[in-house]
Amino acid sequence: MHFTKVEHIGIAVKDIAAANTLYTNLLGAAPYKTETVASEHVVTSFFKVGETKIELLQATDPSSAIAKHIEKRGEGMHHVAYAVDDIKASMTALSKEGFRLLNEVPKKGADNKWVCFIHPKSCNGVLVELCQDRGERINLETEQVAE
């Protein structure tokens, strides 16, 4: 298993339009992409900061993980995402090391990524996301992928 970089930092927000304005002013550049991820009930915006990205996430459904996070903890830091070369191998290795994965198979995430989350209780209270570019092939014939 090999983490190649911090891929992005996820920040939960109540109002993505207001947050986009705030982060545009803070970072000096507008988001390069806005995307809805229906399976996760979120709308996202991405900002580029050097080689790292900032992802803003707004819930589109009150039962979503982001809505529950904001209700419990308020707006702010939601997760740290790390890029990996092989998400399936990383998931297997981390599971063997005792990390609790929140999904058993990679899911389609925002920004054209395969993703898997690691429970915060396994990572000192931090929700960790593994990301692999969807342009990089994973074996879809023999492996299930969550939508």
Residue, then its C-alpha position, 0 to 999 in steps of 0.5 A: m500500500h502506498f499513499t502518494k499524496v494528500e489528495h484533498i481536504g473535505i469541509a462540510v458546509k451548510d450553504i455551498a454558494a456562500a462557502n464558494t464566495l468565502y473560499t474564493n476570497l480566501l484562496g484568491a481563485a474560484p472553484y474549478k469544479t462543482e459536482t453533485v454526487a447523488s449516491e452520497h446526497v451531496v453537492t461539492s465544489f473543488f478548489k486547487v491549492g498547490e497540488t492539494k485540493i479543498e472540497l466543500l460538501q453541502a448535503t442535498d438530503p437531511s439524512s446524508a452523512i454530511a447533514k448528520h455531521i453538521e448537525k452533530r459537529g457543525e460546519g468544518m473539517h470533515h475528512v482528509a483524502y489520500a491518493v493511492d495507486d491501487i485502491k483495492a490493494s490499499m483496502t485489503a492491506l488496511s483491513k488486514e492491519g485492523f482498520r475499519l473500512l466503511n465500504e467493502v468495495p470502492k465507490k464512485g466519488a466526486d472528481n472522477k475518483w474511486v473512493c473508500f472511507i476508513h472509520p474515524k475510530s480507526c484513525n484517531g478521530v479523523l475520517v480518512e478517504l482513499c482515492q484512486d483516479r477512475g481513469e486508472r483501471i480496476n478490475l470491474e469484471t471480478e470486483q463489485v463497485a458500489e455506485 
